[in-house]
Amino acid sequence: MANQNQQQEMLRINHESEKIVQPPKNWFRTEVPDYWNQRKLIMEILKYLSSAAHPHMPHWTKDADVAQRLAGAVENDHGGRA
């Protein structure tokens, strides 16, 4: 499980993701230290955040959708590797 600082950072990244100019995969590759070894953790955190959308919490709907799309982008990122 990620520590509190990592969770807070991923929340910030998720919230700011619509402002990222580069495609998300490239942003993660260049901005996350040791990205390739952190991919599984990043996907877990983003998938957790994507589950935050509930009918009684409509303010999370947009962030949850973005987290789901980012998780998919990271999961499908093979960096030119098959």
Summary of the structure (lengths in Angstrom):
residues: 82
radius of gyration: 12.5
end to end distance: 27.8
largest distance: 41.4
contacts: 191
relative contact order: 0.17
helix: 71%
strand: 2%
